Amino acid sequence: MFKRTADQTGIIASALCAAHCAVGALLVGLVGTGRLVFSERLEQAFAGVAVVIAAGALVQGYLTHRSRLPLALGAVGILLISASRLLEFDVAWAESTLSISGALTLVSAHVVNLRARRQAHLDCCPRT
């Protein structure tokens, strides 16, 4: 039976967050209607889910493999997403750029974490 890990779920959630931000920015830029389709609550939900999953998965991964790189990437991603949600911007593209960058950084953090966890498992329990 297929079991999805927290990192795999985090990759999906973060990628959906980035896609949502990109599509919203395109709709605003091209048609001027992105804000009608994408509400503030939906944006907060995408960001919140991605951040919560990342925090849990990356800390759990660190406890397994002790690599700081996934935590550092995750912290940068969370900081970028948080900045996009909390700061006021004079230009429309700044918020989307920060959100997309943060979400893609979280995807990278999950991928690095997943690989480090798999390597830690192979180091501790080699196949015979």
Order of alpha helices (4+ residues) and beta strands (2+ residues): alpha-alpha-alpha-alpha-alpha
